[in-house]
């Protein structure tokens, strides 16, 4: 990785770690943890003098209820700064502090008709005079008659905090999701244009949609804090988050399945969809459902990478590291997942995958350029002037001496060029196709030298791929370097062991003559094996007692 990218990546990680500790830096008075009492009487008429019915916990607030609550708290030291009273709940609220009305969020009512829904988040400024040292009594009226039923939680938080500190941390907490959502939306648009014009590959399309869904999900998560809305709309936002999280959790393993071309993608997708539907129907909170969906998507992606590594897929090890680190992040941030954990995981995951995707694109472009170069080398080597001139001269001679042999030679020569033209643009062909090319070449040399040469195969040639014309090049080299005066038998042994196959070509070495080429054949073999098998294949020549042995080792 270039040094400047490394430097900025470290700065970015430091920003993530800083933001991840913001929650612990909040110094506030949590009013939910203070003495909370439920007062009797009509919620619209109750006051500090109303009778105390019982102690109460804000976690017990449910839909279609109204409550008059008294919260008692103490301040040991006065403050010189403006404070802020913050309430986040699916309720309309009215606040009275020490007998003085502060503010109303909507209008508290006895039923859905008389109630006017308030905003999901509401705050009011408090002067230092309103929060002097000593005991304080906060009267909180709330009603939830317009709240959706069957949610796990209706009161999210009520606290007092320094106003400047509150807005500073609020902006800081909103910064990462907003920046990341905008960045991912831009990346999705750029990649979409790039994919349409250049790539046209399935995993690029999926990554575009993955970035777009992550952007929508991040904006839906930060929507409440950034913009706010009447509390009845909260259920709509939750369903948007749940649906988008399901799409993201489906696309993530689908991207890896498409990237590594593992096969049976439809079966994988059906299984993942069933898993996401089960998690979406689980009897837990919406935040927990989203967490479980993304966690399950990462686990499935982890399994996919293990399978890809088993099959020696390129970049699968790097992908496994990315998924593993993302799993560590999501477990670490499980308690603050909806607030910041998702943004951190998406930031780490998608940015790493984007870098990997760009690197893969660069590799594929280099590979494509190398393929063109190898194709030119193969054509140049197969259309050498001396080979064509000798072949034409032989045809001219055979037409008069043995017309039938001339006909066979022309047919074999045409078949050789036809097969080369068919295979030359393919990075790999089956070993059976390669052997067809080799048998045809041996037939050519049999007619040309008037000697019954043979190619004998020992072993199973099925399910093996190889760069085109590698074995053919070895045969051509054998004929080019040796003056065969009698019939020659070439032996090819095929040995499969686990995930590897060994090809051993055996041929006689006789009087060596100067080679007319410039080593183009050997260069082609070396570069084609390097390109196709990413350095995992090898080709070695050994001469023992006038016997040449070429050993090629390939991954299956």
Secondary structure as the mmCIF struct_conf table of DSSP 4:
data_model
#
loop_
_struct_conf.conf_type_id
_struct_conf.id
_struct_conf.beg_label_comp_id
_struct_conf.beg_label_asym_id
_struct_conf.beg_label_seq_id
_struct_conf.end_label_comp_id
_struct_conf.end_label_asym_id
_struct_conf.end_label_seq_id
HELX_RH_AL_P HELX_RH_AL_P1 UNK A 3 UNK A 20
TURN_TY1_P TURN_TY1_P1 UNK A 21 UNK A 22
HELX_RH_3T_P HELX_RH_3T_P1 UNK A 23 UNK A 25
STRN STRN1 UNK A 28 UNK A 30
HELX_RH_3T_P HELX_RH_3T_P2 UNK A 31 UNK A 33
BEND BEND1 UNK A 34 UNK A 34
STRN STRN2 UNK A 35 UNK A 39
HELX_LH_PP_P HELX_LH_PP_P1 UNK A 40 UNK A 40
BEND BEND2 UNK A 41 UNK A 41
TURN_TY1_P TURN_TY1_P2 UNK A 43 UNK A 45
TURN_TY1_P TURN_TY1_P3 UNK A 48 UNK A 49
BEND BEND3 UNK A 50 UNK A 50
HELX_LH_PP_P HELX_LH_PP_P2 UNK A 51 UNK A 51
STRN STRN3 UNK A 52 UNK A 55
HELX_RH_3T_P HELX_RH_3T_P3 UNK A 58 UNK A 60
BEND BEND4 UNK A 63 UNK A 64
STRN STRN4 UNK A 66 UNK A 75
BEND BEND5 UNK A 76 UNK A 77
BEND BEND6 UNK A 80 UNK A 81
STRN STRN5 UNK A 83 UNK A 89
BEND BEND7 UNK A 90 UNK A 91
STRN STRN6 UNK A 92 UNK A 97
TURN_TY1_P TURN_TY1_P4 UNK A 98 UNK A 99
STRN STRN7 UNK A 100 UNK A 105
BEND BEND8 UNK A 106 UNK A 106
STRN STRN8 UNK A 107 UNK A 107
BEND BEND9 UNK A 110 UNK A 111
TURN_TY1_P TURN_TY1_P5 UNK A 112 UNK A 114
STRN STRN9 UNK A 116 UNK A 116
STRN STRN10 UNK A 119 UNK A 119
BEND BEND10 UNK A 120 UNK A 120
STRN STRN11 UNK A 121 UNK A 126
HELX_RH_3T_P HELX_RH_3T_P4 UNK A 128 UNK A 131
BEND BEND11 UNK A 133 UNK A 133
STRN STRN12 UNK A 134 UNK A 143
TURN_TY1_P TURN_TY1_P6 UNK A 145 UNK A 146
BEND BEND12 UNK A 147 UNK A 147
HELX_LH_PP_P HELX_LH_PP_P3 UNK A 148 UNK A 148
BEND BEND13 UNK A 149 UNK A 150
BEND BEND14 UNK A 152 UNK A 152
BEND BEND15 UNK A 154 UNK A 154
STRN STRN13 UNK A 155 UNK A 162
HELX_RH_AL_P HELX_RH_AL_P2 UNK A 163 UNK A 194
HELX_RH_PI_P HELX_RH_PI_P1 UNK A 195 UNK A 199
HELX_RH_AL_P HELX_RH_AL_P3 UNK A 202 UNK A 226
TURN_TY1_P TURN_TY1_P7 UNK A 227 UNK A 227
STRN STRN14 UNK A 230 UNK A 230
HELX_RH_3T_P HELX_RH_3T_P5 UNK A 231 UNK A 233
HELX_RH_AL_P HELX_RH_AL_P4 UNK A 234 UNK A 260
TURN_TY1_P TURN_TY1_P8 UNK A 261 UNK A 261
BEND BEND16 UNK A 263 UNK A 263
HELX_RH_AL_P HELX_RH_AL_P5 UNK A 265 UNK A 280
TURN_TY1_P TURN_TY1_P9 UNK A 281 UNK A 281
BEND BEND17 UNK A 282 UNK A 284
HELX_RH_AL_P HELX_RH_AL_P6 UNK A 286 UNK A 310
TURN_TY1_P TURN_TY1_P10 UNK A 311 UNK A 312
TURN_TY1_P TURN_TY1_P11 UNK A 314 UNK A 315
HELX_RH_AL_P HELX_RH_AL_P7 UNK A 316 UNK A 332
TURN_TY1_P TURN_TY1_P12 UNK A 333 UNK A 333
HELX_RH_3T_P HELX_RH_3T_P6 UNK A 334 UNK A 336
HELX_RH_PI_P HELX_RH_PI_P2 UNK A 337 UNK A 341
HELX_RH_AL_P HELX_RH_AL_P8 UNK A 342 UNK A 382
TURN_TY1_P TURN_TY1_P13 UNK A 383 UNK A 383
HELX_RH_AL_P HELX_RH_AL_P9 UNK A 385 UNK A 401
HELX_RH_AL_P HELX_RH_AL_P10 UNK A 403 UNK A 423
TURN_TY1_P TURN_TY1_P14 UNK A 424 UNK A 425
BEND BEND18 UNK A 427 UNK A 427
STRN STRN15 UNK A 429 UNK A 430
HELX_RH_AL_P HELX_RH_AL_P11 UNK A 431 UNK A 449
TURN_TY1_P TURN_TY1_P15 UNK A 450 UNK A 450
BEND BEND19 UNK A 451 UNK A 451
STRN STRN16 UNK A 454 UNK A 458
BEND BEND20 UNK A 459 UNK A 459
TURN_TY1_P TURN_TY1_P16 UNK A 462 UNK A 463
STRN STRN17 UNK A 465 UNK A 466
TURN_TY1_P TURN_TY1_P17 UNK A 468 UNK A 469
HELX_RH_AL_P HELX_RH_AL_P12 UNK A 470 UNK A 481
STRN STRN18 UNK A 482 UNK A 482
BEND BEND21 UNK A 486 UNK A 486
STRN STRN19 UNK A 489 UNK A 497
TURN_TY1_P TURN_TY1_P18 UNK A 498 UNK A 499
STRN STRN20 UNK A 500 UNK A 508
BEND BEND22 UNK A 511 UNK A 511
STRN STRN21 UNK A 512 UNK A 512
BEND BEND23 UNK A 516 UNK A 517
BEND BEND24 UNK A 519 UNK A 519
HELX_RH_AL_P HELX_RH_AL_P13 UNK A 520 UNK A 533
TURN_TY1_P TURN_TY1_P19 UNK A 534 UNK A 535
STRN STRN22 UNK A 538 UNK A 544
TURN_TY1_P TURN_TY1_P20 UNK A 545 UNK A 546
STRN STRN23 UNK A 547 UNK A 555
#
